[in-house]
Amino acid sequence: MALIRLWLFMLAVQLLFYVLLRVYVRSERVERLEERWDARHPDRAGDNAARRAFIAKAMAGFEKTLKARLTLLVFVLPTLAVLGIVYLVNWH
């Protein structure tokens, strides 16, 4: 029973970190795209429809990038670490 509670607690914490990390990574990407737009179009700097369309088009493939996929390691690495510790403590 304690192992199940540990697993549920870890899952909740991992989910929280995953969401926060995902928001951070996406915001960093959007910020770089905004800076790129401002550098390329100094006469149309600021928030406008063309800039929003440029950012939306550039973010369309974001889910397939390596950085976006690596955020899933938030679930894998801590789980493997805890499983390794449990194995070493109990069966080694």
Biopython code that builds the backbone (N, CA, C, O; Angstrom):
import numpy as np
from Bio.PDB.StructureBuilder import StructureBuilder

atoms = [
    (1, "MET", "N", (0.817, -1.189, 0.000)),
    (1, "MET", "CA", (0.000, 0.000, 0.000)),
    (1, "MET", "C", (0.869, 1.265, 0.000)),
    (1, "MET", "O", (0.542, 2.253, -0.658)),
    (2, "ALA", "N", (1.964, 1.222, 0.736)),
    (2, "ALA", "CA", (2.845, 2.386, 0.805)),
    (2, "ALA", "C", (3.488, 2.664, -0.546)),
    (2, "ALA", "O", (3.711, 3.819, -0.911)),
    (3, "LEU", "N", (3.783, 1.609, -1.281)),
    (3, "LEU", "CA", (4.382, 1.783, -2.606)),
    (3, "LEU", "C", (3.410, 2.457, -3.562)),
    (3, "LEU", "O", (3.815, 3.268, -4.395)),
    (4, "ILE", "N", (2.147, 2.128, -3.447)),
    (4, "ILE", "CA", (1.127, 2.752, -4.305)),
    (4, "ILE", "C", (0.974, 4.231, -3.956)),
    (4, "ILE", "O", (0.865, 5.073, -4.847)),
    (5, "ARG", "N", (0.967, 4.543, -2.667)),
    (5, "ARG", "CA", (0.891, 5.954, -2.263)),
    (5, "ARG", "C", (2.116, 6.727, -2.735)),
    (5, "ARG", "O", (1.987, 7.864, -3.189)),
    (6, "LEU", "N", (3.290, 6.136, -2.637)),
    (6, "LEU", "CA", (4.509, 6.769, -3.128)),
    (6, "LEU", "C", (4.408, 7.015, -4.615)),
    (6, "LEU", "O", (4.753, 8.093, -5.096)),
    (7, "TRP", "N", (3.932, 6.013, -5.351)),
    (7, "TRP", "CA", (3.804, 6.147, -6.800)),
    (7, "TRP", "C", (2.811, 7.251, -7.158)),
    (7, "TRP", "O", (3.080, 8.039, -8.065)),
    (8, "LEU", "N", (1.669, 7.327, -6.469)),
    (8, "LEU", "CA", (0.688, 8.380, -6.749)),
    (8, "LEU", "C", (1.227, 9.766, -6.416)),
    (8, "LEU", "O", (1.000, 10.718, -7.163)),
    (9, "PHE", "N", (1.935, 9.882, -5.304)),
    (9, "PHE", "CA", (2.537, 11.166, -4.941)),
    (9, "PHE", "C", (3.584, 11.580, -5.962)),
    (9, "PHE", "O", (3.636, 12.738, -6.376)),
    (10, "MET", "N", (4.424, 10.622, -6.369)),
    (10, "MET", "CA", (5.442, 10.928, -7.376)),
    (10, "MET", "C", (4.804, 11.345, -8.693)),
    (10, "MET", "O", (5.278, 12.272, -9.349)),
    (11, "LEU", "N", (3.744, 10.673, -9.078)),
    (11, "LEU", "CA", (3.059, 11.005, -10.320)),
    (11, "LEU", "C", (2.489, 12.417, -10.266)),
    (11, "LEU", "O", (2.583, 13.158, -11.245)),
    (12, "ALA", "N", (1.902, 12.795, -9.141)),
    (12, "ALA", "CA", (1.347, 14.138, -9.003)),
    (12, "ALA", "C", (2.445, 15.201, -9.072)),
    (12, "ALA", "O", (2.283, 16.219, -9.744)),
    (13, "VAL", "N", (3.553, 14.966, -8.382)),
    (13, "VAL", "CA", (4.658, 15.925, -8.402)),
    (13, "VAL", "C", (5.281, 16.006, -9.792)),
    (13, "VAL", "O", (5.606, 17.094, -10.268)),
    (14, "GLN", "N", (5.448, 14.857, -10.441)),
    (14, "GLN", "CA", (6.008, 14.837, -11.789)),
    (14, "GLN", "C", (5.096, 15.565, -12.763)),
    (14, "GLN", "O", (5.573, 16.293, -13.633)),
    (15, "LEU", "N", (3.800, 15.379, -12.627)),
    (15, "LEU", "CA", (2.847, 16.058, -13.499)),
    (15, "LEU", "C", (2.920, 17.567, -13.312)),
    (15, "LEU", "O", (2.873, 18.319, -14.286)),
    (16, "LEU", "N", (3.034, 18.009, -12.070)),
    (16, "LEU", "CA", (3.170, 19.433, -11.804)),
    (16, "LEU", "C", (4.437, 19.993, -12.454)),
    (16, "LEU", "O", (4.387, 21.022, -13.128)),
    (17, "PHE", "N", (5.568, 19.320, -12.254)),
    (17, "PHE", "CA", (6.815, 19.772, -12.860)),
    (17, "PHE", "C", (6.759, 19.726, -14.374)),
    (17, "PHE", "O", (7.303, 20.605, -15.042)),
    (18, "TYR", "N", (6.109, 18.713, -14.924)),
    (18, "TYR", "CA", (5.988, 18.598, -16.374)),
    (18, "TYR", "C", (5.217, 19.781, -16.950)),
    (18, "TYR", "O", (5.637, 20.376, -17.943)),
    (19, "VAL", "N", (4.102, 20.117, -16.334)),
    (19, "VAL", "CA", (3.294, 21.244, -16.823)),
    (19, "VAL", "C", (4.084, 22.544, -16.718)),
    (19, "VAL", "O", (4.089, 23.341, -17.656)),
    (20, "LEU", "N", (4.745, 22.766, -15.599)),
    (20, "LEU", "CA", (5.527, 23.991, -15.426)),
    (20, "LEU", "C", (6.685, 24.066, -16.423)),
    (20, "LEU", "O", (6.947, 25.121, -17.000)),
    (21, "LEU", "N", (7.370, 22.948, -16.620)),
    (21, "LEU", "CA", (8.475, 22.914, -17.573)),
    (21, "LEU", "C", (7.977, 23.126, -18.996)),
    (21, "LEU", "O", (8.621, 23.820, -19.783)),
    (22, "ARG", "N", (6.855, 22.544, -19.324)),
    (22, "ARG", "CA", (6.283, 22.680, -20.669)),
    (22, "ARG", "C", (5.908, 24.140, -20.946)),
    (22, "ARG", "O", (6.187, 24.664, -22.024)),
    (23, "VAL", "N", (5.283, 24.782, -19.976)),
    (23, "VAL", "CA", (4.919, 26.193, -20.128)),
    (23, "VAL", "C", (6.173, 27.041, -20.292)),
    (23, "VAL", "O", (6.207, 27.944, -21.127)),
    (24, "TYR", "N", (7.198, 26.759, -19.504)),
    (24, "TYR", "CA", (8.445, 27.522, -19.592)),
    (24, "TYR", "C", (9.111, 27.349, -20.959)),
    (24, "TYR", "O", (9.526, 28.333, -21.570)),
    (25, "VAL", "N", (9.214, 26.125, -21.437)),
    (25, "VAL", "CA", (9.867, 25.860, -22.720)),
    (25, "VAL", "C", (9.101, 26.527, -23.854)),
    (25, "VAL", "O", (9.707, 27.117, -24.748)),
    (26, "ARG", "N", (7.771, 26.440, -23.825)),
    (26, "ARG", "CA", (6.968, 27.081, -24.861)),
    (26, "ARG", "C", (7.108, 28.601, -24.812)),
    (26, "ARG", "O", (7.192, 29.246, -25.857)),
    (27, "SER", "N", (7.132, 29.173, -23.623)),
    (27, "SER", "CA", (7.245, 30.631, -23.524)),
    (27, "SER", "C", (8.610, 31.111, -24.005)),
    (27, "SER", "O", (8.710, 32.172, -24.620)),
    (28, "GLU", "N", (9.659, 30.341, -23.731)),
    (28, "GLU", "CA", (10.982, 30.706, -24.231)),
    (28, "GLU", "C", (11.008, 30.688, -25.755)),
    (28, "GLU", "O", (11.591, 31.572, -26.383)),
    (29, "ARG", "N", (10.377, 29.680, -26.346)),
    (29, "ARG", "CA", (10.325, 29.582, -27.812)),
    (29, "ARG", "C", (9.542, 30.756, -28.409)),
    (29, "ARG", "O", (9.965, 31.348, -29.402)),
    (30, "VAL", "N", (8.409, 31.085, -27.806)),
    (30, "VAL", "CA", (7.596, 32.204, -28.292)),
    (30, "VAL", "C", (8.364, 33.511, -28.174)),
    (30, "VAL", "O", (8.297, 34.355, -29.068)),
    (31, "GLU", "N", (9.085, 33.681, -27.091)),
    (31, "GLU", "CA", (9.864, 34.907, -26.902)),
    (31, "GLU", "C", (10.943, 35.052, -27.969)),
    (31, "GLU", "O", (11.153, 36.142, -28.500)),
    (32, "ARG", "N", (11.632, 33.945, -28.285)),
    (32, "ARG", "CA", (12.638, 34.001, -29.356)),
    (32, "ARG", "C", (12.007, 34.330, -30.704)),
    (32, "ARG", "O", (12.579, 35.081, -31.494)),
    (33, "LEU", "N", (10.831, 33.769, -30.966)),
    (33, "LEU", "CA", (10.144, 34.065, -32.227)),
    (33, "LEU", "C", (9.706, 35.527, -32.287)),
    (33, "LEU", "O", (9.781, 36.154, -33.343)),
    (34, "GLU", "N", (9.253, 36.066, -31.167)),
    (34, "GLU", "CA", (8.874, 37.480, -31.123)),
    (34, "GLU", "C", (10.085, 38.370, -31.391)),
    (34, "GLU", "O", (9.994, 39.355, -32.124)),
    (35, "GLU", "N", (11.221, 38.012, -30.787)),
    (35, "GLU", "CA", (12.439, 38.801, -31.028)),
    (35, "GLU", "C", (12.886, 38.695, -32.480)),
    (35, "GLU", "O", (13.350, 39.676, -33.061)),
    (36, "ARG", "N", (12.749, 37.514, -33.067)),
    (36, "ARG", "CA", (13.100, 37.339, -34.473)),
    (36, "ARG", "C", (12.192, 38.183, -35.361)),
    (36, "ARG", "O", (12.659, 38.801, -36.317)),
    (37, "TRP", "N", (10.904, 38.212, -35.052)),
    (37, "TRP", "CA", (9.963, 39.024, -35.829)),
    (37, "TRP", "C", (10.326, 40.509, -35.718)),
    (37, "TRP", "O", (10.345, 41.222, -36.721)),
    (38, "ASP", "N", (10.609, 40.965, -34.513)),
    (38, "ASP", "CA", (10.957, 42.372, -34.314)),
    (38, "ASP", "C", (12.245, 42.748, -35.036)),
    (38, "ASP", "O", (12.372, 43.864, -35.540)),
    (39, "ALA", "N", (13.207, 41.819, -35.089)),
    (39, "ALA", "CA", (14.462, 42.105, -35.786)),
    (39, "ALA", "C", (14.264, 42.159, -37.296)),
    (39, "ALA", "O", (14.889, 42.973, -37.976)),
    (40, "ARG", "N", (13.410, 41.307, -37.816)),
    (40, "ARG", "CA", (13.173, 41.273, -39.257)),
    (40, "ARG", "C", (12.242, 42.373, -39.733)),
    (40, "ARG", "O", (12.351, 42.834, -40.870)),
    (41, "HIS", "N", (11.332, 42.794, -38.875)),
    (41, "HIS", "CA", (10.335, 43.803, -39.246)),
    (41, "HIS", "C", (10.331, 44.943, -38.227)),
    (41, "HIS", "O", (9.397, 45.052, -37.433)),
    (42, "PRO", "N", (11.349, 45.785, -38.239)),
    (42, "PRO", "CA", (11.403, 46.855, -37.237)),
    (42, "PRO", "C", (10.277, 47.875, -37.415)),
    (42, "PRO", "O", (9.894, 48.542, -36.454)),
    (43, "ASP", "N", (9.749, 48.003, -38.617)),
    (43, "ASP", "CA", (8.662, 48.952, -38.840)),
    (43, "ASP", "C", (7.331, 48.435, -38.302)),
    (43, "ASP", "O", (6.427, 49.226, -38.030)),
    (44, "ARG", "N", (7.200, 47.109, -38.144)),
    (44, "ARG", "CA", (5.960, 46.517, -37.640)),
    (44, "ARG", "C", (6.187, 45.822, -36.300)),
    (44, "ARG", "O", (5.547, 44.810, -36.014)),
    (45, "ALA", "N", (7.072, 46.340, -35.492)),
    (45, "ALA", "CA", (7.338, 45.750, -34.181)),
    (45, "ALA", "C", (6.129, 45.950, -33.273)),
    (45, "ALA", "O", (5.357, 46.893, -33.442)),
    (46, "GLY", "N", (5.985, 45.077, -32.341)),
    (46, "GLY", "CA", (4.848, 45.143, -31.434)),
    (46, "GLY", "C", (3.817, 44.095, -31.781)),
    (46, "GLY", "O", (3.976, 43.340, -32.741)),
    (47, "ASP", "N", (2.770, 44.054, -31.001)),
    (47, "ASP", "CA", (1.743, 43.037, -31.173)),
    (47, "ASP", "C", (0.797, 43.423, -32.306)),
    (47, "ASP", "O", (0.119, 44.448, -32.238)),
    (48, "ASN", "N", (0.757, 42.599, -33.340)),
    (48, "ASN", "CA", (-0.197, 42.795, -34.430)),
    (48, "ASN", "C", (-0.566, 41.436, -35.007)),
    (48, "ASN", "O", (-0.003, 40.414, -34.614)),
    (49, "ALA", "N", (-1.507, 41.426, -35.934)),
    (49, "ALA", "CA", (-2.036, 40.167, -36.470)),
    (49, "ALA", "C", (-0.985, 39.383, -37.244)),
    (49, "ALA", "O", (-0.954, 38.155, -37.160)),
    (50, "ALA", "N", (-0.123, 40.064, -37.997)),
    (50, "ALA", "CA", (0.901, 39.381, -38.783)),
    (50, "ALA", "C", (1.912, 38.690, -37.863)),
    (50, "ALA", "O", (2.354, 37.576, -38.143)),
    (51, "ARG", "N", (2.266, 39.348, -36.784)),
    (51, "ARG", "CA", (3.208, 38.766, -35.822)),
    (51, "ARG", "C", (2.597, 37.543, -35.150)),
    (51, "ARG", "O", (3.270, 36.524, -34.999)),
    (52, "ARG", "N", (1.336, 37.628, -34.746)),
    (52, "ARG", "CA", (0.668, 36.487, -34.125)),
    (52, "ARG", "C", (0.557, 35.321, -35.099)),
    (52, "ARG", "O", (0.707, 34.169, -34.692)),
    (53, "ALA", "N", (0.299, 35.593, -36.373)),
    (53, "ALA", "CA", (0.214, 34.532, -37.380)),
    (53, "ALA", "C", (1.582, 33.880, -37.590)),
    (53, "ALA", "O", (1.675, 32.661, -37.732)),
    (54, "PHE", "N", (2.641, 34.692, -37.608)),
    (54, "PHE", "CA", (3.997, 34.169, -37.749)),
    (54, "PHE", "C", (4.335, 33.234, -36.588)),
    (54, "PHE", "O", (4.890, 32.154, -36.797)),
    (55, "ILE", "N", (4.005, 33.644, -35.381)),
    (55, "ILE", "CA", (4.300, 32.835, -34.196)),
    (55, "ILE", "C", (3.468, 31.558, -34.199)),
    (55, "ILE", "O", (3.982, 30.488, -33.872)),
    (56, "ALA", "N", (2.206, 31.653, -34.558)),
    (56, "ALA", "CA", (1.350, 30.466, -34.601)),
    (56, "ALA", "C", (1.851, 29.463, -35.636)),
    (56, "ALA", "O", (1.845, 28.257, -35.390)),
    (57, "LYS", "N", (2.281, 29.955, -36.782)),
    (57, "LYS", "CA", (2.792, 29.068, -37.821)),
    (57, "LYS", "C", (4.106, 28.414, -37.388)),
    (57, "LYS", "O", (4.318, 27.228, -37.640)),
    (58, "ALA", "N", (4.980, 29.171, -36.744)),
    (58, "ALA", "CA", (6.259, 28.633, -36.293)),
    (58, "ALA", "C", (6.086, 27.649, -35.141)),
    (58, "ALA", "O", (6.876, 26.715, -35.009)),
    (59, "MET", "N", (5.072, 27.841, -34.311)),
    (59, "MET", "CA", (4.837, 26.954, -33.176)),
    (59, "MET", "C", (4.072, 25.690, -33.558)),
    (59, "MET", "O", (3.912, 24.798, -32.724)),
    (60, "ALA", "N", (3.599, 25.596, -34.789)),
    (60, "ALA", "CA", (2.806, 24.442, -35.210)),
    (60, "ALA", "C", (3.594, 23.140, -35.084)),
    (60, "ALA", "O", (3.023, 22.121, -34.694)),
    (61, "GLY", "N", (4.858, 23.143, -35.394)),
    (61, "GLY", "CA", (5.668, 21.943, -35.313)),
    (61, "GLY", "C", (6.449, 21.799, -34.025)),
    (61, "GLY", "O", (7.335, 20.950, -33.931)),
    (62, "PHE", "N", (6.139, 22.611, -33.038)),
    (62, "PHE", "CA", (6.903, 22.611, -31.794)),
    (62, "PHE", "C", (6.825, 21.278, -31.062)),
    (62, "PHE", "O", (7.810, 20.861, -30.450)),
    (63, "GLU", "N", (5.690, 20.603, -31.106)),
    (63, "GLU", "CA", (5.514, 19.348, -30.374)),
    (63, "GLU", "C", (6.449, 18.253, -30.872)),
    (63, "GLU", "O", (6.707, 17.288, -30.151)),
    (64, "LYS", "N", (6.960, 18.386, -32.090)),
    (64, "LYS", "CA", (7.821, 17.360, -32.668)),
    (64, "LYS", "C", (9.306, 17.637, -32.452)),
    (64, "LYS", "O", (10.147, 16.836, -32.861)),
    (65, "THR", "N", (9.635, 18.748, -31.820)),
    (65, "THR", "CA", (11.036, 19.088, -31.620)),
    (65, "THR", "C", (11.634, 18.252, -30.490)),
    (65, "THR", "O", (10.916, 17.724, -29.642)),
    (66, "LEU", "N", (12.952, 18.143, -30.497)),
    (66, "LEU", "CA", (13.645, 17.364, -29.485)),
    (66, "LEU", "C", (13.450, 17.956, -28.092)),
    (66, "LEU", "O", (13.255, 17.224, -27.122)),
    (67, "LYS", "N", (13.503, 19.259, -28.000)),
    (67, "LYS", "CA", (13.353, 19.906, -26.693)),
    (67, "LYS", "C", (11.973, 19.624, -26.088)),
    (67, "LYS", "O", (11.857, 19.395, -24.884)),
    (68, "ALA", "N", (10.950, 19.641, -26.909)),
    (68, "ALA", "CA", (9.603, 19.354, -26.411)),
    (68, "ALA", "C", (9.481, 17.900, -25.976)),
    (68, "ALA", "O", (8.819, 17.599, -24.982)),
    (69, "ARG", "N", (10.112, 17.007, -26.712)),
    (69, "ARG", "CA", (10.038, 15.586, -26.352)),
    (69, "ARG", "C", (10.876, 15.262, -25.119)),
    (69, "ARG", "O", (10.532, 14.361, -24.354)),
    (70, "LEU", "N", (11.961, 15.983, -24.924)),
    (70, "LEU", "CA", (12.811, 15.722, -23.761)),
    (70, "LEU", "C", (12.128, 16.098, -22.447)),
    (70, "LEU", "O", (12.536, 15.627, -21.385)),
    (71, "THR", "N", (11.107, 16.930, -22.504)),
    (71, "THR", "CA", (10.395, 17.260, -21.271)),
    (71, "THR", "C", (9.698, 16.039, -20.685)),
    (71, "THR", "O", (9.371, 16.026, -19.498)),
    (72, "LEU", "N", (9.468, 15.022, -21.496)),
    (72, "LEU", "CA", (8.859, 13.789, -20.984)),
    (72, "LEU", "C", (9.791, 13.032, -20.048)),
    (72, "LEU", "O", (9.348, 12.157, -19.304)),
    (73, "LEU", "N", (11.076, 13.363, -20.079)),
    (73, "LEU", "CA", (12.010, 12.720, -19.156)),
    (73, "LEU", "C", (11.719, 13.067, -17.703)),
    (73, "LEU", "O", (12.247, 12.427, -16.793)),
    (74, "VAL", "N", (10.884, 14.076, -17.480)),
    (74, "VAL", "CA", (10.463, 14.422, -16.122)),
    (74, "VAL", "C", (9.738, 13.230, -15.498)),
    (74, "VAL", "O", (9.784, 13.043, -14.282)),
    (75, "PHE", "N", (9.075, 12.434, -16.317)),
    (75, "PHE", "CA", (8.392, 11.251, -15.809)),
    (75, "PHE", "C", (9.325, 10.047, -15.702)),
    (75, "PHE", "O", (9.219, 9.262, -14.760)),
    (76, "VAL", "N", (10.218, 9.900, -16.640)),
    (76, "VAL", "CA", (11.024, 8.684, -16.736)),
    (76, "VAL", "C", (12.160, 8.651, -15.712)),
    (76, "VAL", "O", (12.295, 7.674, -14.975)),
    (77, "LEU", "N", (12.962, 9.686, -15.658)),
    (77, "LEU", "CA", (14.163, 9.657, -14.817)),
    (77, "LEU", "C", (13.882, 9.497, -13.316)),
    (77, "LEU", "O", (14.498, 8.636, -12.689)),
    (78, "PRO", "N", (12.989, 10.278, -12.717)),
    (78, "PRO", "CA", (12.733, 10.067, -11.278)),
    (78, "PRO", "C", (12.121, 8.699, -10.980)),
    (78, "PRO", "O", (12.418, 8.098, -9.948)),
    (79, "THR", "N", (11.270, 8.206, -11.878)),
    (79, "THR", "CA", (10.670, 6.902, -11.660)),
    (79, "THR", "C", (11.727, 5.812, -11.679)),
    (79, "THR", "O", (11.721, 4.924, -10.827)),
    (80, "LEU", "N", (12.637, 5.874, -12.649)),
    (80, "LEU", "CA", (13.721, 4.888, -12.699)),
    (80, "LEU", "C", (14.626, 4.988, -11.477)),
    (80, "LEU", "O", (15.087, 3.971, -10.957)),
    (81, "ALA", "N", (14.882, 6.210, -11.017)),
    (81, "ALA", "CA", (15.729, 6.391, -9.840)),
    (81, "ALA", "C", (15.082, 5.771, -8.596)),
    (81, "ALA", "O", (15.746, 5.074, -7.829)),
    (82, "VAL", "N", (13.803, 6.024, -8.406)),
    (82, "VAL", "CA", (13.111, 5.465, -7.233)),
    (82, "VAL", "C", (13.035, 3.943, -7.333)),
    (82, "VAL", "O", (13.242, 3.253, -6.335)),
    (83, "LEU", "N", (12.747, 3.415, -8.503)),
    (83, "LEU", "CA", (12.708, 1.965, -8.668)),
    (83, "LEU", "C", (14.078, 1.349, -8.397)),
    (83, "LEU", "O", (14.168, 0.281, -7.792)),
    (84, "GLY", "N", (15.134, 2.010, -8.838)),
    (84, "GLY", "CA", (16.478, 1.524, -8.559)),
    (84, "GLY", "C", (16.796, 1.527, -7.077)),
    (84, "GLY", "O", (17.387, 0.579, -6.562)),
    (85, "ILE", "N", (16.406, 2.590, -6.392)),
    (85, "ILE", "CA", (16.642, 2.677, -4.947)),
    (85, "ILE", "C", (15.845, 1.608, -4.213)),
    (85, "ILE", "O", (16.369, 0.955, -3.311)),
    (86, "VAL", "N", (14.583, 1.424, -4.590)),
    (86, "VAL", "CA", (13.754, 0.401, -3.943)),
    (86, "VAL", "C", (14.360, -0.977, -4.157)),
    (86, "VAL", "O", (14.393, -1.790, -3.233)),
    (87, "TYR", "N", (14.835, -1.248, -5.356)),
    (87, "TYR", "CA", (15.459, -2.550, -5.633)),
    (87, "TYR", "C", (16.714, -2.743, -4.794)),
    (87, "TYR", "O", (16.903, -3.794, -4.180)),
    (88, "LEU", "N", (17.571, -1.729, -4.769)),
    (88, "LEU", "CA", (18.827, -1.868, -4.010)),
    (88, "LEU", "C", (18.611, -2.013, -2.519)),
    (88, "LEU", "O", (19.332, -2.756, -1.854)),
    (89, "VAL", "N", (17.622, -1.306, -1.988)),
    (89, "VAL", "CA", (17.383, -1.363, -0.546)),
    (89, "VAL", "C", (16.721, -2.686, -0.148)),
    (89, "VAL", "O", (17.060, -3.257, 0.889)),
    (90, "ASN", "N", (15.804, -3.165, -0.944)),
    (90, "ASN", "CA", (15.018, -4.328, -0.528)),
    (90, "ASN", "C", (15.565, -5.666, -1.005)),
    (90, "ASN", "O", (15.407, -6.665, -0.303)),
    (91, "TRP", "N", (16.188, -5.724, -2.149)),
    (91, "TRP", "CA", (16.536, -7.030, -2.696)),
    (91, "TRP", "C", (18.027, -7.206, -2.981)),
    (91, "TRP", "O", (18.415, -8.184, -3.619)),
    (92, "HIS", "N", (18.828, -6.322, -2.544)),
    (92, "HIS", "CA", (20.252, -6.470, -2.843)),
    (92, "HIS", "C", (21.058, -6.656, -1.585)),
    (92, "HIS", "O", (22.280, -6.796, -1.650)),
]
sb = StructureBuilder()
sb.init_structure("model")
sb.init_model(0)
sb.init_chain("A")
sb.init_seg("    ")
for serial, (resi, resn, name, xyz) in enumerate(atoms, 1):
    if name == "N":
        sb.init_residue(resn, " ", resi, " ")
    sb.init_atom(name, np.array(xyz, "f"), 0.0, 1.0, " ", f" {name:<3s}", serial, name[0])
structure = sb.get_structure()
